Amino acid sequence: MTFKSITSVMNHGVTKQLDFEDLLRLPADMDPLSCHNRLLSCWQDQQIKNCSNPSLFRAICSAYGWPYVRLGLLKVLNDCIGFAGPLLLNKLIRFLQQGFAANGSGHLDGYVLAMSLGLTSVLK
């Protein structure tokens, strides 16, 4: 993966501070107005087809396609993993503070908590 497309912008930024005019132009299909119009059109189609129960999810899928839906699902998964890390750390600290005898489950729970915490850190 290279960043050859922005080399000219970086070279220009070395000589002077960049302005908005110096930055690369977005492709036409990524222009915010174009994206808004596409989503609005698909939403209106959903309202016409399913006037009693329009689906915003289907409108987004038809407007932007499955790559964005997959990226959204990955973002949700990342957020869940990020949320699980502190919870697992809290359980591990409680496990260590209470001691092995108080837990009654032995060392296995501690190992599982530690491995889960490490795995969430690696996955994130």
Summary of the structure (lengths in Angstrom):
residues: 124
radius of gyration: 24.5
end to end distance: 21.0
largest distance: 67.0
contacts: 261
relative contact order: 0.06
helix: 80%
strand: 0%
